Amino acid sequence: MLTRHILVLYTSGTVLAVTILTPSFNEALYDEQKERLYAGWKVCIESLRRYYNLGIRFASKCLYNLQRMESRFAENLENRRTSKFISQ
């Protein structure tokens, strides 16, 4: 049963991350919607971290993969800022 919960968290976090990282999805959203997506993503991370801290090893791989996506958020944001600056 715990494995199913972890998979739901991981899948949800992945969908949220893809939405945040995909320009065509992200640009269609208002700032408040983007903030809610990111907040939901953080809930997935924190929940997976709790499972990991309980000693559930399966959660560690899911947590690791979602945390790697976070580094892409900053890269993606910086690339958008740079491209807007260049096009002006």
C-alpha atoms as an extended CHARMM CRD file, in Angstrom:
* protein
*
        88  EXT
         1         1  MET       CA              0.0000000000        0.0000000000        0.0000000000  PROA      1               0.0000000000
         2         2  LEU       CA              2.8370000000        2.4170000000        0.7850000000  PROA      2               0.0000000000
         3         3  THR       CA              4.3630000000        1.7290000000       -2.6080000000  PROA      3               0.0000000000
         4         4  ARG       CA              1.1460000000        2.9040000000       -4.2420000000  PROA      4               0.0000000000
         5         5  HSD       CA              1.1980000000        6.1480000000       -2.2240000000  PROA      5               0.0000000000
         6         6  ILE       CA              4.8030000000        6.7470000000       -3.1970000000  PROA      6               0.0000000000
         7         7  LEU       CA              4.0070000000        6.1230000000       -6.8630000000  PROA      7               0.0000000000
         8         8  VAL       CA              1.0930000000        8.5700000000       -6.7300000000  PROA      8               0.0000000000
         9         9  LEU       CA              3.3180000000       11.2220000000       -5.1780000000  PROA      9               0.0000000000
        10        10  TYR       CA              6.0730000000       10.5860000000       -7.7040000000  PROA      10              0.0000000000
        11        11  THR       CA              3.6940000000       10.6290000000      -10.6690000000  PROA      11              0.0000000000
        12        12  SER       CA              2.0010000000       13.7950000000       -9.4290000000  PROA      12              0.0000000000
        13        13  GLY       CA              5.3430000000       15.4870000000       -8.8600000000  PROA      13              0.0000000000
        14        14  THR       CA              6.5110000000       14.4890000000      -12.3260000000  PROA      14              0.0000000000
        15        15  VAL       CA              3.3780000000       15.8910000000      -13.9800000000  PROA      15              0.0000000000
        16        16  LEU       CA              3.7390000000       19.1360000000      -12.0350000000  PROA      16              0.0000000000
        17        17  ALA       CA              7.4240000000       19.3950000000      -12.9540000000  PROA      17              0.0000000000
        18        18  VAL       CA              6.7170000000       18.8260000000      -16.6440000000  PROA      18              0.0000000000
        19        19  THR       CA              4.0340000000       21.5180000000      -16.5370000000  PROA      19              0.0000000000
        20        20  ILE       CA              6.4490000000       23.9190000000      -14.8600000000  PROA      20              0.0000000000
        21        21  LEU       CA              9.2660000000       23.1190000000      -17.3000000000  PROA      21              0.0000000000
        22        22  THR       CA              7.3030000000       23.0910000000      -20.5660000000  PROA      22              0.0000000000
        23        23  PRO       CA              7.0750000000       26.6340000000      -21.9400000000  PROA      23              0.0000000000
        24        24  SER       CA              3.8020000000       26.1130000000      -23.8040000000  PROA      24              0.0000000000
        25        25  PHE       CA              2.1180000000       24.9240000000      -20.5990000000  PROA      25              0.0000000000
        26        26  ASN       CA              3.8420000000       27.3480000000      -18.2810000000  PROA      26              0.0000000000
        27        27  GLU       CA              3.2660000000       30.4630000000      -20.3790000000  PROA      27              0.0000000000
        28        28  ALA       CA             -0.4820000000       29.7800000000      -20.5080000000  PROA      28              0.0000000000
        29        29  LEU       CA             -0.7350000000       30.0470000000      -16.7210000000  PROA      29              0.0000000000
        30        30  TYR       CA             -1.2210000000       33.0620000000      -14.4940000000  PROA      30              0.0000000000
        31        31  ASP       CA              1.4020000000       33.7330000000      -11.8210000000  PROA      31              0.0000000000
        32        32  GLU       CA             -0.9350000000       32.5170000000       -9.0690000000  PROA      32              0.0000000000
        33        33  GLN       CA             -1.4700000000       29.2370000000      -10.9230000000  PROA      33              0.0000000000
        34        34  LYS       CA              2.2950000000       28.8110000000      -11.3240000000  PROA      34              0.0000000000
        35        35  GLU       CA              2.7700000000       29.3990000000       -7.6000000000  PROA      35              0.0000000000
        36        36  ARG       CA              0.1520000000       26.7460000000       -6.8100000000  PROA      36              0.0000000000
        37        37  LEU       CA              1.8220000000       24.2550000000       -9.1460000000  PROA      37              0.0000000000
        38        38  TYR       CA              5.1680000000       24.8450000000       -7.4950000000  PROA      38              0.0000000000
        39        39  ALA       CA              3.5980000000       24.5800000000       -4.0260000000  PROA      39              0.0000000000
        40        40  GLY       CA              2.0210000000       21.2490000000       -5.0030000000  PROA      40              0.0000000000
        41        41  TRP       CA              5.3470000000       20.0390000000       -6.3110000000  PROA      41              0.0000000000
        42        42  LYS       CA              7.0020000000       20.9720000000       -3.0100000000  PROA      42              0.0000000000
        43        43  VAL       CA              4.3360000000       18.9680000000       -1.1380000000  PROA      43              0.0000000000
        44        44  CYS       CA              5.2570000000       15.9250000000       -3.2510000000  PROA      44              0.0000000000
        45        45  ILE       CA              8.9420000000       16.4110000000       -2.4110000000  PROA      45              0.0000000000
        46        46  GLU       CA              8.2900000000       16.8130000000        1.3150000000  PROA      46              0.0000000000
        47        47  SER       CA              5.9800000000       13.7950000000        1.4190000000  PROA      47              0.0000000000
        48        48  LEU       CA              8.5230000000       11.6220000000       -0.3720000000  PROA      48              0.0000000000
        49        49  ARG       CA             11.1960000000       12.8750000000        2.0220000000  PROA      49              0.0000000000
        50        50  ARG       CA              9.0570000000       11.7230000000        4.9590000000  PROA      50              0.0000000000
        51        51  TYR       CA              8.7030000000        8.2520000000        3.4730000000  PROA      51              0.0000000000
        52        52  TYR       CA             12.4430000000        8.1520000000        2.8830000000  PROA      52              0.0000000000
        53        53  ASN       CA             13.1140000000        9.2230000000        6.4770000000  PROA      53              0.0000000000
        54        54  LEU       CA             10.9050000000        6.3450000000        7.6270000000  PROA      54              0.0000000000
        55        55  GLY       CA             13.3970000000        4.0230000000        5.9580000000  PROA      55              0.0000000000
        56        56  ILE       CA             11.4150000000        3.2260000000        2.8120000000  PROA      56              0.0000000000
        57        57  ARG       CA             14.1580000000        2.8690000000        0.2190000000  PROA      57              0.0000000000
        58        58  PHE       CA             11.8430000000        2.9770000000       -2.7840000000  PROA      58              0.0000000000
        59        59  ALA       CA             11.0310000000        6.5860000000       -1.8980000000  PROA      59              0.0000000000
        60        60  SER       CA             14.6980000000        7.5880000000       -2.1470000000  PROA      60              0.0000000000
        61        61  LYS       CA             14.8930000000        6.9800000000       -5.8930000000  PROA      61              0.0000000000
        62        62  CYS       CA             11.6620000000        8.8720000000       -6.5200000000  PROA      62              0.0000000000
        63        63  LEU       CA             12.8340000000       11.7200000000       -4.3060000000  PROA      63              0.0000000000
        64        64  TYR       CA             16.2010000000       11.8570000000       -6.0610000000  PROA      64              0.0000000000
        65        65  ASN       CA             14.5950000000       12.0800000000       -9.5140000000  PROA      65              0.0000000000
        66        66  LEU       CA             12.2180000000       14.8670000000       -8.5080000000  PROA      66              0.0000000000
        67        67  GLN       CA             15.0090000000       16.8260000000       -6.8350000000  PROA      67              0.0000000000
        68        68  ARG       CA             17.0440000000       16.6390000000      -10.0290000000  PROA      68              0.0000000000
        69        69  MET       CA             14.1350000000       18.3000000000      -11.8270000000  PROA      69              0.0000000000
        70        70  GLU       CA             14.3040000000       21.2240000000       -9.4170000000  PROA      70              0.0000000000
        71        71  SER       CA             17.7080000000       22.2400000000      -10.7530000000  PROA      71              0.0000000000
        72        72  ARG       CA             16.1040000000       22.4860000000      -14.1790000000  PROA      72              0.0000000000
        73        73  PHE       CA             13.4990000000       24.9360000000      -12.8590000000  PROA      73              0.0000000000
        74        74  ALA       CA             16.2130000000       27.5390000000      -12.2380000000  PROA      74              0.0000000000
        75        75  GLU       CA             17.8740000000       26.8400000000      -15.6060000000  PROA      75              0.0000000000
        76        76  ASN       CA             14.5410000000       27.1160000000      -17.3910000000  PROA      76              0.0000000000
        77        77  LEU       CA             13.7020000000       30.4010000000      -15.6840000000  PROA      77              0.0000000000
        78        78  GLU       CA             17.1220000000       31.8580000000      -16.4950000000  PROA      78              0.0000000000
        79        79  ASN       CA             16.8450000000       30.7920000000      -20.1580000000  PROA      79              0.0000000000
        80        80  ARG       CA             13.4710000000       32.5010000000      -20.4590000000  PROA      80              0.0000000000
        81        81  ARG       CA             14.8060000000       35.7080000000      -18.9300000000  PROA      81              0.0000000000
        82        82  THR       CA             17.7820000000       35.6910000000      -21.2860000000  PROA      82              0.0000000000
        83        83  SER       CA             15.6730000000       35.0460000000      -24.3880000000  PROA      83              0.0000000000
        84        84  LYS       CA             13.2490000000       37.8580000000      -23.4630000000  PROA      84              0.0000000000
        85        85  PHE       CA             16.1630000000       40.2360000000      -22.9030000000  PROA      85              0.0000000000
        86        86  ILE       CA             17.7590000000       39.3470000000      -26.2460000000  PROA      86              0.0000000000
        87        87  SER       CA             14.4910000000       39.7080000000      -28.1870000000  PROA      87              0.0000000000
        88        88  GLN       CA             13.8580000000       43.2200000000      -26.8320000000  PROA      88              0.0000000000
